[in-house]
Amino acid sequence: SQNGLLIVVKDPITGAPFAGNIVPASRIDPNGQGLLNVFPLPNAVDPTHTYNYAGESGIKQPRQDQILRIDWNASGKDQFFARGIHDYEDKEGGFGFTLASPSWPQLPVDIRFRSAGFVSTWIHTFSPSRINVVTFGVNRGTQTVQQPTAAALAANSLTALGIHIAQWFPQSNPLGLIPNATFAGVSDAPQLNIDQRYPYFGPDNIWDYTDNFTLVSGAHNFKFGVYVERSATNKQLSSAFNGQVAFDRDANNPLDTGYAFSNALLGVVDNYSDSSQHPVGHGRDLNIEWYAQDSWRIAHNITVEGGVRFYLFKPTISAGS
């Protein structure tokens, strides 16, 4: 323990401590042992008994932005502006960032972000007192996790590791990845953790349209406008697709051995779950706003402002489901 004291491991059948505090080879569960073997071997000695492994993993993060700008005075009454951007960013490393394992390089991830956007504005002057401004924009972004290397996949494969844990819904786990596992009751315990959105993908598309018209008439400054935004998001959703097993300490579990890692070694499971499917979301949104307002200057020192604004937010739907 962290206090330097012996942790007594109990036989889950008899409730008595194992002789010499050693689990007999004949009692070792090969599946639990196989999961424990996924962890790296100890390589450090900590006087405070907090950890026995230390490592690091670099994160490659190249990024590039390309920007386009167009300004065009088409005529005395028309001006046109356009902006475009193309962006990419990669994150590749062992752990410690989005979609990667949280604390150690269990399954290295290479996630790629790509986005491209374009927005244009047309200003038309009908007269000195009537001006219309139209803006249209579109943006597409994608996030994808690249195929892992053969070695990384094998290090997390039930088949390659010789682990035979039957899932209730194996169709949710076509890659045959090992389950996530927790070891609660051990201070700062590591976990087996593959992101529940793996292998993630997430294209997003957004379209925006804005039209604002200004009219000055006598002491009145009228403004009218409309805004429309439509978005489509397709993404991998979270689920326990590969299974979730808890070898946690549990005083209410009569088979608890007194230590989470010995629970795993003996095949003592506190609870297990997996998902019937690994669903994909197809979110669709539509928002519309429109308004009218007036700034009425009654006198040189009195101005009255008034207006109305309306909103239409359609509930998000999942297309095809």
C-alpha positions as CSV (number, residue, x, y, z in Angstrom):
1,S,0.0,0.0,0.0
2,Q,1.0,3.7,0.0
3,N,1.8,3.3,3.6
4,G,4.3,0.5,2.8
5,L,2.1,-2.2,4.4
6,L,1.3,-5.5,2.9
7,I,-2.1,-5.7,1.1
8,V,-3.6,-9.0,2.0
9,V,-5.2,-10.9,-0.9
10,K,-8.1,-13.2,0.0
11,D,-9.2,-16.3,-1.7
12,P,-12.7,-15.4,-3.1
13,I,-13.9,-19.0,-2.4
14,T,-12.8,-19.4,1.2
15,G,-12.4,-15.8,2.3
16,A,-9.0,-16.7,3.8
17,P,-5.7,-15.1,2.8
18,F,-3.7,-17.0,0.2
19,A,-0.6,-18.8,1.5
20,G,2.3,-16.4,1.3
21,N,-0.1,-13.8,-0.1
22,I,0.6,-15.4,-3.6
23,V,-2.2,-16.4,-6.0
24,P,-1.6,-20.0,-7.1
25,A,-0.9,-20.4,-10.8
26,S,-3.8,-22.8,-11.0
27,R,-6.2,-20.1,-9.8
28,I,-5.1,-17.4,-12.3
29,D,-7.8,-16.4,-14.8
30,P,-6.2,-16.2,-18.2
31,N,-8.5,-13.5,-19.4
32,G,-7.9,-11.3,-16.4
33,Q,-4.2,-11.9,-16.6
34,G,-4.3,-11.1,-20.3
35,L,-5.9,-7.7,-19.6
36,L,-3.3,-7.0,-16.9
37,N,-0.5,-7.8,-19.4
38,V,-1.6,-4.9,-21.6
39,F,-0.1,-2.6,-19.0
40,P,3.6,-1.9,-19.4
41,L,6.0,-3.6,-16.9
42,P,7.2,-1.6,-13.9
43,N,10.3,0.5,-14.6
44,A,10.5,2.8,-11.6
45,V,10.6,2.6,-7.8
46,D,8.7,5.3,-5.9
47,P,9.6,5.8,-2.2
48,T,6.0,6.9,-1.5
49,H,4.6,3.7,-3.2
50,T,2.4,5.8,-5.5
51,Y,3.6,4.6,-8.9
52,N,5.9,2.0,-10.4
53,Y,6.0,3.2,-14.0
54,A,7.2,6.5,-15.6
55,G,7.1,7.3,-19.3
56,E,6.6,10.1,-21.7
57,S,5.2,10.4,-25.2
58,G,5.6,13.3,-27.6
59,I,2.7,14.8,-29.4
60,K,3.2,15.9,-33.0
61,Q,0.9,18.8,-33.8
62,P,1.5,20.4,-37.2
63,R,-0.9,23.1,-38.3
64,Q,-1.3,25.3,-41.4
65,D,-3.8,28.1,-42.3
66,Q,-4.3,29.4,-45.8
67,I,-6.3,32.6,-46.1
68,L,-8.0,34.2,-49.2
69,R,-9.2,37.8,-49.3
70,I,-11.0,39.6,-52.1
71,D,-12.2,43.2,-52.1
72,W,-14.0,44.5,-55.2
73,N,-15.6,47.9,-55.8
74,A,-17.8,46.8,-58.6
75,S,-19.4,50.2,-59.2
76,G,-20.3,53.4,-57.3
77,K,-23.2,51.5,-55.8
78,D,-21.9,48.0,-55.3
79,Q,-19.1,46.7,-53.1
80,F,-18.1,43.1,-52.8
81,F,-16.0,41.4,-50.1
82,A,-15.0,37.7,-49.8
83,R,-12.9,35.8,-47.3
84,G,-11.8,32.2,-47.5
85,I,-9.8,30.0,-45.2
86,H,-8.4,26.5,-45.4
87,D,-7.0,25.0,-42.3
88,Y,-5.6,21.7,-41.2
89,E,-4.2,20.4,-37.9
90,D,-3.0,17.0,-36.9
91,K,-2.5,15.5,-33.4
92,E,-0.5,12.4,-33.2
93,G,0.8,10.8,-30.0
94,G,0.5,8.2,-27.3
95,F,-1.7,9.8,-24.7
96,G,-2.9,13.0,-23.0
97,F,-5.1,14.7,-25.6
98,T,-8.6,14.4,-27.1
99,L,-9.6,10.9,-28.2
100,A,-6.2,9.4,-26.9
101,S,-5.8,7.4,-23.8
102,P,-5.8,9.7,-20.7
103,S,-2.7,8.7,-18.8
104,W,-0.5,6.2,-20.7
105,P,0.0,5.2,-24.4
106,Q,-2.4,2.3,-24.6
107,L,-3.6,3.0,-28.1
108,P,-1.7,5.8,-29.9
109,V,-4.0,8.1,-31.9
110,D,-3.6,10.1,-35.0
111,I,-6.5,12.5,-35.3
112,R,-6.8,14.9,-38.3
113,F,-8.8,18.1,-38.4
114,R,-9.6,19.7,-41.8
115,S,-11.7,22.8,-42.3
116,A,-12.6,25.1,-45.2
117,G,-14.8,28.2,-45.0
118,F,-15.9,31.0,-47.3
119,V,-17.9,34.1,-46.6
120,S,-18.9,36.9,-48.9
121,T,-20.7,40.2,-48.5
122,W,-22.4,42.4,-51.1
123,I,-23.3,46.0,-50.2
124,H,-25.7,47.7,-52.6
125,T,-26.6,51.4,-52.3
126,F,-30.0,52.1,-53.9
127,S,-29.7,55.7,-52.8
128,P,-28.1,57.7,-50.0
129,S,-31.0,56.8,-47.8
130,R,-31.4,53.1,-48.8
131,I,-28.7,50.5,-48.4
132,N,-28.8,46.7,-48.4
133,V,-26.1,44.4,-47.1
134,V,-26.2,40.6,-47.9
135,T,-23.8,38.1,-46.4
136,F,-23.5,34.4,-47.1
137,G,-21.1,32.0,-45.6
138,V,-20.4,28.3,-45.6
139,N,-18.0,26.2,-43.6
140,R,-17.1,22.5,-43.5
141,G,-14.9,20.9,-40.9
142,T,-13.9,17.2,-40.5
143,Q,-12.3,15.3,-37.7
144,T,-11.1,11.7,-38.3
145,V,-9.0,9.2,-36.5
146,Q,-6.6,7.4,-38.8
147,Q,-6.2,3.6,-38.9
148,P,-3.8,2.6,-36.1
149,T,-0.6,0.7,-36.9
150,A,-0.7,-3.1,-37.0
151,A,1.3,-3.2,-33.8
152,A,-1.0,-0.8,-31.9
153,L,-4.0,-2.7,-33.0
154,A,-2.5,-6.0,-32.0
155,A,-1.6,-4.6,-28.5
156,N,-5.4,-4.0,-28.0
157,S,-6.9,-6.9,-29.9
158,L,-8.7,-9.7,-28.0
159,T,-7.7,-12.2,-30.7
160,A,-4.0,-11.2,-30.8
161,L,-3.8,-11.2,-27.0
162,G,-5.6,-14.6,-26.7
163,I,-8.3,-13.1,-24.5
164,H,-11.7,-14.7,-24.7
165,I,-14.3,-12.4,-23.2
166,A,-17.6,-12.9,-24.8
167,Q,-19.5,-9.7,-25.4
168,W,-23.3,-9.6,-25.3
169,F,-23.3,-7.5,-28.5
170,P,-20.1,-8.4,-30.5
171,Q,-21.4,-6.6,-33.6
172,S,-20.7,-3.3,-31.8
173,N,-17.0,-4.1,-31.7
174,P,-16.0,-5.2,-35.3
175,L,-12.3,-4.5,-34.5
176,G,-12.4,-6.9,-31.6
177,L,-10.8,-4.4,-29.2
178,I,-10.2,-5.2,-25.5
179,P,-12.8,-3.8,-23.0
180,N,-12.2,-0.7,-20.9
181,A,-11.4,-1.7,-17.3
182,T,-11.3,0.1,-14.0
183,F,-9.5,-0.7,-10.7
184,A,-11.2,1.5,-8.1
185,G,-9.8,1.1,-4.6
186,V,-6.2,1.5,-5.8
187,S,-4.8,5.0,-5.4
188,D,-4.0,6.6,-8.7
189,A,-4.7,3.3,-10.5
190,P,-4.3,3.2,-14.3
191,Q,-7.1,2.2,-16.5
192,L,-7.6,0.4,-19.7
193,N,-9.3,3.1,-21.6
194,I,-10.2,3.3,-25.3
195,D,-12.2,6.4,-26.1
196,Q,-15.9,5.4,-26.4
197,R,-16.2,7.3,-29.7
198,Y,-13.4,5.2,-31.3
199,P,-12.8,5.2,-34.3
200,Y,-14.1,8.8,-34.3
201,F,-15.2,10.8,-37.3
202,G,-17.2,14.1,-37.3
203,P,-17.9,16.2,-40.4
204,D,-19.7,19.5,-39.7
205,N,-21.3,21.7,-42.3
206,I,-22.8,25.2,-41.6
207,W,-24.5,27.6,-43.9
208,D,-25.3,31.2,-42.9
209,Y,-27.3,33.8,-44.7
210,T,-27.9,37.4,-43.5
211,D,-29.7,40.3,-45.1
212,N,-30.0,43.8,-43.6
213,F,-31.8,46.7,-45.2
214,T,-31.5,50.3,-43.9
215,L,-33.9,53.1,-44.8
216,V,-33.6,56.7,-43.7
217,S,-36.9,58.7,-44.1
218,G,-37.1,62.1,-42.5
219,A,-36.6,61.7,-38.7
220,H,-36.8,57.9,-38.9
221,N,-33.9,55.4,-39.4
222,F,-35.5,52.1,-40.2
223,K,-33.7,48.8,-40.2
224,F,-35.0,45.4,-41.3
225,G,-33.2,42.1,-41.4
226,V,-33.2,38.3,-41.6
227,Y,-30.7,35.7,-40.5
228,V,-30.8,32.0,-41.5
229,E,-28.4,29.3,-40.2
230,R,-28.6,25.6,-41.2
231,S,-26.2,23.0,-39.9
232,A,-25.5,19.3,-40.4
233,T,-23.3,17.3,-38.1
234,N,-22.5,13.7,-38.6
235,K,-20.4,12.1,-35.8
236,Q,-19.6,8.9,-34.0
237,L,-21.4,8.8,-30.7
238,S,-20.1,7.5,-27.4
239,S,-21.0,3.9,-26.3
240,A,-19.5,1.0,-24.5
241,F,-18.9,-0.6,-27.8
242,N,-15.9,-2.7,-26.6
243,G,-17.4,-3.4,-23.2
244,Q,-16.7,-1.9,-19.8
245,V,-15.5,-4.2,-17.0
246,A,-15.0,-3.1,-13.4
247,F,-12.5,-5.0,-11.2
248,D,-13.2,-2.5,-8.4
249,R,-13.1,-3.1,-4.7
250,D,-16.6,-3.6,-3.5
251,A,-17.5,-4.5,0.1
252,N,-20.8,-5.8,-1.1
253,N,-19.2,-8.3,-3.4
254,P,-18.7,-11.5,-1.5
255,L,-16.0,-12.6,-3.9
256,D,-13.9,-9.4,-3.5
257,T,-10.2,-10.3,-2.9
258,G,-9.3,-7.1,-1.1
259,Y,-7.3,-5.7,-4.0
260,A,-8.6,-4.6,-7.5
261,F,-5.6,-6.0,-9.4
262,S,-5.9,-9.4,-7.7
263,N,-9.6,-9.3,-8.5
264,A,-8.6,-9.0,-12.2
265,L,-6.0,-11.8,-11.8
266,L,-8.6,-14.1,-10.4
267,G,-11.4,-13.1,-12.7
268,V,-13.5,-11.5,-10.0
269,V,-15.7,-8.9,-11.8
270,D,-17.7,-6.3,-9.9
271,N,-19.8,-5.3,-12.9
272,Y,-19.8,-5.5,-16.7
273,S,-21.7,-3.7,-19.5
274,D,-21.5,-3.3,-23.2
275,S,-23.7,-1.5,-25.8
276,S,-26.0,-3.1,-28.3
277,Q,-24.7,-0.8,-31.0
278,H,-22.1,1.9,-31.7
279,P,-24.4,4.6,-33.1
280,V,-23.7,7.4,-35.4
281,G,-25.5,10.7,-35.0
282,H,-26.8,12.8,-38.0
283,G,-27.8,16.1,-36.3
284,R,-29.7,18.7,-38.4
285,D,-30.5,22.2,-37.2
286,L,-32.3,25.2,-38.6
287,N,-32.5,28.6,-37.0
288,I,-34.2,31.7,-38.4
289,E,-34.4,35.2,-37.0
290,W,-35.9,38.4,-38.4
291,Y,-36.4,41.9,-37.0
292,A,-37.6,45.4,-37.6
293,Q,-36.6,48.5,-35.7
294,D,-36.8,52.3,-35.9
295,S,-34.7,55.0,-34.4
296,W,-37.0,58.1,-34.4
297,R,-35.4,61.4,-33.6
298,I,-38.3,63.5,-32.3
299,A,-36.1,66.5,-31.4
300,H,-32.4,67.3,-31.4
301,N,-32.1,66.0,-27.9
302,I,-34.8,63.2,-27.9
303,T,-34.6,59.9,-29.8
304,V,-37.0,57.0,-29.4
305,E,-35.8,53.5,-30.2
306,G,-38.3,50.7,-30.9
307,G,-38.3,47.3,-32.6
308,V,-39.3,43.7,-32.6
309,R,-37.3,40.5,-33.2
310,F,-38.6,37.0,-33.9
311,Y,-36.9,33.7,-33.6
312,L,-37.7,30.3,-35.0
313,F,-35.5,27.4,-33.6
314,K,-36.4,24.1,-35.0
315,P,-35.6,21.2,-32.7
316,T,-32.5,19.3,-33.6
317,I,-33.3,16.1,-35.5
318,S,-31.2,13.0,-36.3
319,A,-31.6,12.3,-40.0
320,G,-32.4,8.8,-40.8
321,S,-33.3,7.7,-37.3
